[in-house]
């Protein structure tokens, strides 16, 4: 037992030690200051052929999946056939790997760390690292001869960026098969019964696509958000192919009681359920049978939780894993000036453009800073990203939905989708649901439609998918900076570009079932860039019981159609130019006896 005098002395010594500690602690806030990007001038030793470069490429080849290599090759073929792409999008390489797969020179990174920089992320695409460092260390790092630029990592608070509004109309969505006022099918066709979520997918014509047997099978979707809880009834069927927590540096993006606030995973879980949920009679997402990558890139509860270096790391990871489409609900609006939103300046925008050049299509929320003109955020300004605005249940643009144009005058958003009172799961419950507002929720609905297009057309590259989505939307002929190209129509996007119509009896106006509709080129038809899943330059289809027909996914050009049916005189129509879609190629046949 310690004698009392010595015990008193020990206590006093401990107190004096505690009082002396602020000297050590005072340096910590400086190190924990806002992170910065360090951009390098070149690739250093990796920039020239040699053992170091070969070793780095070999390491990259182990990180880049064969699925990613195949998707890159498809995008490169598409860019080559189309003669290039939009301004700001890097050219697509014909090689499986290129210099953008090389990490920043390890010697450069080590030199930054040696001068007091704590490495957060490394970006091969940007040839940069993000770090935390006190101001005096940044002065030393800035003097390094291979440092091209130092700039702060963009960050936004969720309240400022406006990814969501508070949930409302909470509670159970009802029992499977129960009738409701949504107009959804009920009873025995349980798989297609979306219950209270019916309106949000019906406005996008998703039930029609589901009825064709398409639900996202074979498509790999990445969701980047605040974290994910998968024990809800609507997410238990989810096929998860990979997970990563970029905030805490591990492979578990779920709620972590050691570091996370209780609401950390709420937003991400609800967003995920909007695209992937499956609880018949309650909630059905557009792509509930796709495969998923889940990335946690946001820290809830801190002053500035959405930091773009984690987001960029998530995008590079998803691309290397072979993702086909990525849905993201963040928006950097307050951080960047409007002149930075030109499709090529913001760091997140540059990453989105590289992703597009490699075949990864990013669907991103335009933001909730509307209705002021030019309120678009990054990376929604990227030419290669599909930016999504929000509408209500009657198709009017939501007051909070951000508005274009970009600084360089391009129309944004690209499309709109339901973003008011969207039904989603309530995180950390088993069977509870909430309704949410925000472009955070219109975005995954559109990403789900993209997955359906990719399922039907696995040979389409990202440019064709984006064209089909936008040019088949409700305002394709008159896009503007509130609606973009309009409300998405998943069914029409699958068939883009198409000719469709109805064949009727000239006298009775009754529809004619089983009429043959033959099409053939009229003049030149560009079939060189046609994909294998497209219709050939000539062929035939038959009308259904309503007299309707559709000739889907035609090559670009002019076509003439000839209609024939037993007992009727043949009739011809056209020529019809596609694209765009032509939805009123109606023909009336004259009965032969007359």
WOSULHU-V406610 format. One record per backbone hydrogen bond with DSSP energy under -0.5 kcal/mol. CO is the residue of the C=O (numbers start at 1). NH is the residue of the N-H. Records with the same first field share a line. If there is no record, write none. Layout:
BEGIN
CO=NH  NH
END
This chain:
BEGIN
3=7
4=8
5=9
6=10
7=11
8=12
9=13
10=14
11=15
12=16
13=17
14=18
15=19
16=20
17=21
18=21
20=23
21=24  25
22=26
24=27
25=28  29
26=30
27=31
28=32
30=33
35=153
36=131
37=39  151
38=129
39=148  149
43=46
44=47
45=48
50=54
51=55
52=56
53=57
54=58
55=59
56=60
57=61
58=62
59=63
60=63  64
63=65
65=69
66=70
67=71
68=72
69=73
70=74
71=75
72=76
73=77
74=78
75=79
76=80
77=81
78=82
79=83  84
80=83
86=89
88=90
98=101
99=102
105=108  109
106=110
107=111
108=112
109=113
110=114
111=115
112=115  117
113=116
116=118
117=119
118=132
121=130
122=124
123=127  128
127=40
128=123
129=38
130=120  121
131=36
132=118
134=137  138
135=139
136=140
137=141
138=142
139=143
141=144
144=147
146=41  148
149=39
151=37
154=308
156=306
157=161
158=162  163
161=368
163=440
168=435
171=433
175=178
180=183
186=189
188=190
189=192
190=193
192=194
193=281
194=197
195=198
197=201
198=201  202
199=203
201=204  206
202=205
204=490
205=209
206=209  210
207=211
208=212
209=212  214
210=213
213=215
215=289
216=219
219=221  291
220=324  325
221=293
222=327
223=225  295
224=329
225=297  298
232=235  236
234=278
235=238
238=240
239=241  292
242=294
244=246  296
245=249  250
250=245
251=253
253=228
255=257
256=259  260
261=264
263=266  267
265=269
266=270
267=271
268=272
269=273
270=274
271=274  275
272=275  276
273=277
274=286
275=287
277=285
279=282  283
282=197
283=279
285=288
287=290
290=239
291=221
292=241  242
293=223  295
294=244
295=225  297
296=246  247
297=307
298=300
299=302
302=305
305=299  307
306=156
307=310  311
308=312
309=313
310=314
311=315
312=316
313=317
314=318
315=319
316=320
317=321
318=322  323
319=322
320=65
324=361
325=222
326=363
327=224
328=365
331=333
332=378
337=340  341
338=341
340=342  345  346
341=407
343=383
346=350
347=351
348=352
349=353
350=354
351=355
352=356
353=357
354=358
355=358  360
356=359
359=361
360=362
361=326  363
362=364  386
363=328
364=388
366=377
367=402
369=372
372=375  403
377=380
378=332
379=382
382=385
385=387
386=364
387=414  415
388=366
389=417
390=398
391=419  420
392=395
396=392
398=401
400=370
403=375  376
404=374
406=409
410=405  406
412=404
414=485
415=389
416=488
417=391
419=438
422=436
424=434
425=427
426=429
430=233
432=426
433=171
434=424
435=168
436=422
437=165
438=441  442
439=443
440=444
441=445
442=446
443=447
444=448
445=449
446=450
447=451
448=452
449=453
450=454
451=455
452=456
453=457
455=458
457=460
461=465
462=466
463=467
464=468
465=469
466=470
467=471
468=472
470=473
473=476
475=478
480=484
481=404
483=486
484=480
485=475
486=416
487=474
489=493
490=494
491=495
492=496
495=553
497=554
498=582
499=551
500=585
501=549
502=504  587
503=512
504=589
505=509
510=505
511=513
512=515
515=543
516=518  564
517=541
518=562
519=539
520=560
524=558
525=527
526=556
527=530
531=534
539=519
541=517
543=514
544=547
547=503
548=544
549=501
550=552
551=499
552=535
553=535
556=526
557=578
558=522
559=575  576
560=520
561=573
562=518
563=571
564=516
565=568
567=592
571=563
573=561
576=559  578
578=557
582=500
584=586
587=504
589=506
590=569
591=594
END
